[in-house]
Amino acid sequence: MTQDFRQAALDYHAEPTPGKISVELTKPAETQLDLSLAYSPGVAEPCREIAESVDNAYRYTGKGNLVAVISNGTAVLGLGNLGALASKPVMEGKALLFKRFAGINAVDIEVDTENADEFVDTVARIADTFGGINLEDIKAPECFEIESRLIESCNIPVFHDDQHGTAIVTAAGMVNALEIQGKRLEDAVITCLGAGAAAIACMRLLVSLGARRENIFMLDRRGVIYAGREGVNAYKREFANHTDKRSLSDAISGADVFVGLSGANLLSREMLLSMADRPVVFACSNPDPEIKPEMALEARDDLIIATGRSDYPNQVNNVLGFPFIFRGALDVRASEINEEMKVAAVRALCELAKEPVTEEVLRACGLDSLSFGSQYIIPKPMDSRLLTRIAPAVARAAVDTGVARCELADDYASQLGA
């Protein structure tokens, strides 16, 4: 990062008004009558209606289009445990993305505790204010417990984007990349470097899509997670493999897929060369990937590579998922975001990548042409069709699996695009 970019980032957040989000009015407030309707005495009428039936909150308040972006700051980006308040710029940024890409109002909430019980209690007590909760930047393994307990106690969608958003976008790119390489997910040998929240969620979702657990080799800082290894928590143990592989060199040899959610420059050229023919590499450590794409492509011309960076093709970017997933969930008042809804989002992303790329996207990317292939396995974030493809797919899955509390309009997709 250059000094100029660092200063530009600070200026962006500070000027002309500190922060990235604000509140807007949706009703007139110009006359005495406006004020009497907005507040006392008129506001008493919707209060009575909601007291009669809590569902009326969706009719008379902004609850149905309001998401809380909540963190305790224990895993802020790749910066580590910076504390709750230092996570606020990231949470505001997430709120900005909700509004920009899906028209969802979002507010950031920073909870100053590293105690899971305190965090869950705080969030559960305020949850009914919102239509959904997006958890963010909470370290593993506490994030798993926090999310599962909040899903159980709250009657609205609770979604840890570091886990599931990453998994959904990764899975979509992976399915398409394997198809281009002439391989099937069901047969692929997968090496996953990293065993945190994102890595475990990615592997879980790949299993839901057809990957076989016995073909997945997960590594943490101590090496391969194998059956019988001591000091492995319950979440990592889910992917403990019966194998004599111990190191990354062992695990990567002959693998079809490498998924990196770990750190910079951990995949060597020699390791890459030991992979199977036509490999797929997702080097998603940010800002520096596990292997530089230039080095990887120089070593192998039969490779498809994706990173988390916007300056390379095939960016694995969570913004391809969470705004539209929440849009679909909110619009049918889903009580949760279940596995079927996640899979529906994956399938929608996969299919959109195969459609002709619009002029809008080409202009935004500064390209003359782009089509489905090794340099384009997942859609670009600026593709406006993401909203009209993913949200309806997620909403339909919610209805079909019985977690929606209202029906899906026949013209829902066209309403989104209006």
C-alpha positions in Angstrom: 0.0 0.0 0.0 1.4 3.4 -1.0 1.5 6.4 1.3 -0.8 8.2 -1.3 -3.4 5.4 -1.1 -3.3 5.3 2.7 -3.9 9.1 2.8 -6.7 8.8 0.2 -8.4 6.1 2.4 -8.1 8.3 5.5 -9.5 11.3 3.6 -12.3 9.3 2.2 -13.5 8.3 5.6 -13.0 11.8 7.2 -14.2 14.2 4.6 -16.5 16.1 4.1 -18.4 14.2 6.8 -16.9 11.6 9.0 -18.1 8.0 8.4 -19.9 6.4 5.4 -23.6 6.1 6.3 -26.3 8.5 7.5 -30.1 8.4 8.2 -32.6 9.6 5.6 -36.3 10.4 6.1 -38.9 8.4 4.3 -41.9 10.6 5.2 -42.6 14.4 5.0 -41.8 16.4 8.2 -42.6 19.9 7.0 -45.9 20.9 8.7 -47.5 20.7 12.1 -49.7 17.9 10.8 -46.7 15.9 9.5 -45.1 16.1 13.0 -48.3 15.1 14.7 -48.5 12.0 12.5 -44.8 11.2 12.7 -44.7 11.5 16.5 -47.3 12.2 19.2 -50.2 11.7 19.0 -50.3 9.9 15.6 -47.5 7.5 16.4 -49.7 5.8 19.0 -51.8 4.2 16.3 -49.2 1.9 14.8 -47.9 1.2 18.4 -51.3 -0.2 19.2 -51.4 -2.3 16.0 -48.0 -3.8 16.7 -49.0 -4.6 20.3 -52.0 -6.5 18.8 -49.8 -8.4 16.3 -46.0 -8.2 16.1 -46.2 -8.9 12.3 -47.6 -5.4 12.0 -44.1 -4.1 12.7 -43.3 -5.0 9.1 -46.2 -2.8 7.9 -45.7 0.2 10.0 -41.9 0.4 10.6 -38.7 0.0 8.7 -37.9 -3.4 10.3 -38.4 -5.4 7.1 -35.7 -3.5 5.3 -33.2 -3.1 8.2 -30.1 -5.2 8.9 -27.8 -4.9 11.8 -24.1 -5.3 11.0 -22.6 -6.5 14.3 -19.0 -7.3 15.4 -16.9 -7.4 18.5 -13.7 -6.6 16.6 -11.9 -9.8 17.4 -11.0 -10.6 13.8 -10.9 -7.4 11.8 -10.1 -8.1 8.2 -6.6 -9.6 8.2 -5.6 -7.2 11.1 -6.5 -9.4 14.0 -8.1 -8.4 17.3 -8.3 -4.6 17.1 -11.2 -4.3 19.5 -14.9 -3.4 19.0 -14.5 0.3 18.2 -11.7 -0.2 15.7 -14.0 -2.5 13.7 -16.5 0.4 13.1 -15.1 1.5 9.8 -15.5 -2.0 8.4 -19.1 -2.4 9.8 -20.0 1.0 8.3 -18.5 -0.2 5.0 -20.7 -3.3 5.1 -23.7 -1.1 5.7 -22.7 1.0 2.7 -22.6 -2.1 0.5 -26.0 -3.3 1.7 -27.5 0.0 0.6 -25.5 0.4 -2.6 -26.1 -3.1 -4.0 -29.5 -4.1 -2.6 -31.3 -1.0 -1.3 -31.2 -2.4 2.3 -30.9 0.0 5.2 -28.1 -1.2 7.5 -26.7 0.1 10.8 -23.5 -0.9 12.4 -23.3 -2.1 16.1 -20.0 -2.8 17.9 -20.3 -4.9 21.0 -17.5 -4.4 23.4 -17.0 -7.9 24.8 -15.0 -11.0 23.9 -17.2 -13.1 26.1 -19.6 -15.2 23.9 -22.4 -15.3 26.5 -22.3 -11.5 26.9 -22.3 -11.0 23.1 -25.2 -13.4 22.5 -27.2 -11.9 25.3 -26.7 -8.3 24.0 -27.6 -9.2 20.4 -30.5 -11.4 21.2 -32.1 -8.6 23.3 -32.0 -6.1 20.4 -32.7 -8.5 17.6 -36.4 -7.7 17.1 -35.5 -4.2 16.1 -34.2 -5.6 12.8 -35.2 -7.7 9.9 -31.9 -9.5 9.8 -28.5 -9.7 11.5 -25.1 -9.8 9.7 -22.3 -10.9 12.0 -18.9 -9.9 11.0 -15.2 -10.1 12.0 -15.7 -12.4 15.0 -12.8 -14.8 15.6 -13.0 -18.5 15.5 -14.0 -20.8 17.2 -16.3 -18.4 19.2 -18.0 -17.3 16.0 -19.5 -20.7 15.4 -21.1 -20.8 18.9 -22.2 -17.2 18.7 -23.9 -17.7 15.4 -25.6 -21.0 16.2 -27.0 -19.7 19.5 -28.3 -16.5 17.9 -30.0 -18.5 15.1 -31.7 -20.6 17.8 -32.8 -17.7 19.9 -33.7 -15.1 17.1 -36.7 -15.3 14.8 -34.9 -13.4 12.0 -32.1 -14.4 9.7 -28.7 -14.4 11.4 -25.8 -14.8 9.0 -22.0 -14.7 9.7 -20.7 -13.4 6.4 -17.1 -14.3 7.0 -18.3 -17.9 7.0 -21.2 -18.2 4.7 -20.7 -15.3 2.3 -17.2 -16.4 1.6 -18.3 -20.0 1.2 -21.1 -19.1 -1.2 -18.9 -17.1 -3.6 -16.0 -19.6 -3.3 -18.3 -22.5 -4.0 -19.8 -20.8 -7.1 -16.4 -20.0 -8.5 -15.2 -23.5 -7.7 -18.0 -25.3 -9.4 -17.6 -23.3 -12.5 -13.8 -23.6 -12.6 -14.0 -27.4 -12.2 -16.5 -27.5 -15.1 -14.1 -25.5 -17.3 -11.3 -27.8 -16.3 -13.4 -30.9 -17.2 -13.7 -32.1 -13.6 -16.5 -32.8 -11.2 -16.7 -31.6 -7.6 -17.7 -35.1 -6.6 -14.4 -36.4 -7.8 -12.1 -33.5 -6.9 -9.3 -33.9 -4.3 -9.3 -30.6 -2.3 -6.5 -29.2 -0.2 -7.6 -26.4 2.1 -4.9 -24.3 3.7 -6.6 -22.6 6.7 -9.0 -23.9 9.3 -10.8 -20.8 10.5 -14.4 -19.8 10.2 -14.2 -19.1 6.4 -12.3 -22.3 5.6 -14.6 -24.6 7.6 -17.7 -22.9 6.1 -16.3 -23.3 2.6 -15.7 -27.0 3.0 -19.1 -27.6 4.6 -20.8 -25.9 1.7 -18.7 -27.8 -0.9 -19.8 -31.0 0.8 -23.4 -29.9 0.6 -22.8 -29.5 -3.2 -21.3 -32.9 -3.6 -17.7 -32.9 -2.5 -16.6 -35.9 -0.6 -15.2 -35.4 2.9 -12.6 -38.1 2.4 -11.2 -36.1 -0.5 -10.7 -33.0 1.6 -7.4 -32.3 3.4 -7.6 -29.4 5.7 -4.5 -27.8 7.3 -4.0 -25.4 10.2 -0.7 -23.9 11.5 0.3 -27.3 12.8 -0.2 -29.1 9.5 -2.8 -31.6 8.2 -5.8 -32.2 10.5 -5.8 -36.0 10.6 -7.9 -38.4 12.6 -6.5 -38.9 16.1 -4.5 -35.6 16.1 -4.5 -34.1 19.6 -5.5 -30.5 20.4 -8.1 -30.2 17.5 -11.4 -28.4 18.4 -14.7 -29.9 17.4 -15.1 -27.7 14.3 -11.8 -28.7 12.8 -12.4 -32.3 13.8 -15.3 -32.4 11.4 -12.6 -32.5 8.6 -10.1 -34.7 10.3 -9.0 -37.2 7.5 -7.8 -40.7 7.8 -4.4 -40.1 6.1 -0.7 -40.3 6.6 -0.3 -36.8 5.0 1.1 -34.3 7.5 2.5 -31.3 5.6 1.2 -29.0 2.9 3.7 -30.6 0.5 2.1 -34.0 1.2 -1.5 -32.7 1.0 -1.0 -30.7 -2.3 0.6 -33.5 -4.2 -1.9 -34.8 -6.8 -4.6 -32.5 -5.6 -7.2 -31.1 -8.1 -8.0 -28.0 -6.0 -6.2 -25.7 -3.6 -8.2 -23.3 -1.4 -6.1 -20.8 0.5 -7.6 -18.9 3.4 -4.4 -18.5 5.4 -1.5 -16.1 4.6 0.8 -14.7 2.0 3.2 -16.8 -0.1 2.6 -20.1 1.5 2.1 -22.1 -1.7 5.4 -22.5 -3.5 6.0 -23.1 -7.2 7.2 -26.6 -6.5 4.0 -27.4 -4.6 1.9 -26.0 -7.5 3.8 -28.2 -10.0 3.0 -31.2 -7.9 -0.8 -30.8 -8.3 -2.9 -32.8 -10.8 -3.4 -31.8 -14.4 -5.7 -28.8 -14.9 -5.7 -27.7 -11.3 -7.8 -25.0 -9.7 -6.2 -22.6 -7.2 -8.1 -20.2 -5.0 -5.4 -18.1 -3.3 -7.7 -15.9 -1.2 -5.4 -14.4 1.5 -5.7 -10.6 1.4 -4.0 -8.4 0.5 -1.2 -10.9 -0.5 -2.4 -14.3 -1.8 -0.8 -17.6 -1.0 0.9 -17.5 -4.4 1.1 -14.6 -6.8 -1.0 -15.2 -9.9 2.0 -14.2 -12.2 4.2 -16.8 -10.6 1.4 -19.5 -10.7 0.6 -18.8 -14.4 4.2 -18.8 -15.4 4.6 -22.2 -13.7 1.5 -23.8 -15.2 -0.5 -22.9 -18.3 -3.3 -25.4 -17.5 -4.2 -23.5 -14.3 -7.3 -21.6 -13.3 -6.5 -19.2 -10.4 -8.7 -16.9 -8.3 -7.8 -14.5 -5.6 -9.5 -12.0 -3.2 -8.1 -9.0 -5.1 -9.8 -6.8 -7.5 -6.7 -6.2 -9.7 -6.7 -9.8 -10.9 -9.3 -11.8 -12.8 -11.7 -14.1 -10.8 -12.0 -12.0 -7.6 -13.7 -13.9 -4.8 -15.6 -11.0 -3.3 -18.4 -11.4 -0.7 -20.3 -8.5 -2.1 -21.4 -10.9 -4.8 -23.5 -12.7 -2.2 -24.6 -11.1 1.1 -26.6 -8.0 -0.2 -28.7 -10.2 -2.5 -29.1 -13.1 -0.1 -30.4 -10.7 2.6 -32.7 -9.0 0.0 -34.3 -12.3 -0.9 -34.6 -13.4 2.8 -36.0 -10.1 3.9 -38.6 -9.9 1.1 -40.3 -13.2 2.2 -39.7 -12.5 5.9 -37.5 -15.6 6.3 -36.9 -16.8 9.8 -33.4 -18.0 8.9 -31.0 -18.4 6.0 -30.8 -22.2 5.7 -28.5 -24.5 3.6 -31.0 -24.7 0.7 -31.0 -20.9 0.4 -27.2 -20.8 0.4 -27.1 -23.5 -2.3 -29.7 -21.5 -4.3 -27.4 -18.5 -4.2 -24.4 -20.6 -5.4 -26.5 -22.0 -8.3 -27.6 -18.5 -9.3 -24.1 -17.1 -9.3 -22.9 -20.1 -11.4 -25.5 -19.5 -14.0 -25.1 -15.8 -14.2 -21.4 -16.2 -15.0 -22.4 -18.2 -18.1 -24.7 -15.5 -19.5 -23.4 -12.9 -22.0 -21.6 -10.1 -20.2 -23.4 -6.8 -20.5 -22.0 -3.5 -21.8 -22.6 -2.1 -18.3 -20.1 -4.6 -16.9 -17.6 -4.2 -19.6 -17.6 -0.4 -19.2 -17.2 -0.7 -15.4 -14.3 -3.1 -15.8 -12.6 -1.2 -18.7 -12.8 -4.2 -21.0 -13.8 -4.7 -24.6 -15.0 -8.3 -24.1 -15.4 -10.9 -21.4 -17.0 -14.4 -21.5 -17.2 -17.5 -19.4 -13.9 -19.2 -19.2 -10.6 -19.4 -17.2 -10.4 -15.6 -16.8 -14.1 -15.2 -15.8 -15.6 -17.9 -13.6 -17.8 -15.7 -11.3 -19.7 -12.5 -12.1 -18.3 -9.1 -11.5 -19.6 -7.1 -8.5 -20.9 -4.2 -10.7 -23.3 -6.6 -12.6 -26.8 -5.2 -11.8 -28.3 -8.6 -12.7 -26.9 -10.1 -9.4 -29.9 -8.6 -7.6 -32.5 -10.0 -10.0 -30.9 -13.5 -10.1 -29.8 -14.2 -6.6 -32.5 -12.6 -4.5 -35.4 -14.4 -6.3 -33.4 -17.7 -6.0 -32.9 -17.3 -2.3 -36.5 -16.1 -1.7 -37.9 -19.1 -3.6 -35.7 -21.5 -1.6 -37.0 -19.9 1.6 -40.6 -20.4 0.5 -40.0 -24.0 -0.7 -38.3 -25.0 2.6 -41.0 -23.5 4.8 -38.9 -20.7 6.5 -40.7 -17.8 4.7 -43.6 -16.1 6.4 -45.1 -14.5 3.3 -45.5 -15.6 -0.3 -43.3 -14.7 -3.2 -45.0 -12.5 -5.8 -45.0 -13.9 -9.3 -43.4 -10.7 -10.6 -40.9 -10.4 -7.8 -37.8 -10.5 -10.0 -39.2 -7.8 -12.3 -40.1 -5.6 -9.3 -36.4 -5.8 -8.2 -35.3 -4.7 -11.6 -37.7 -1.8 -11.8 
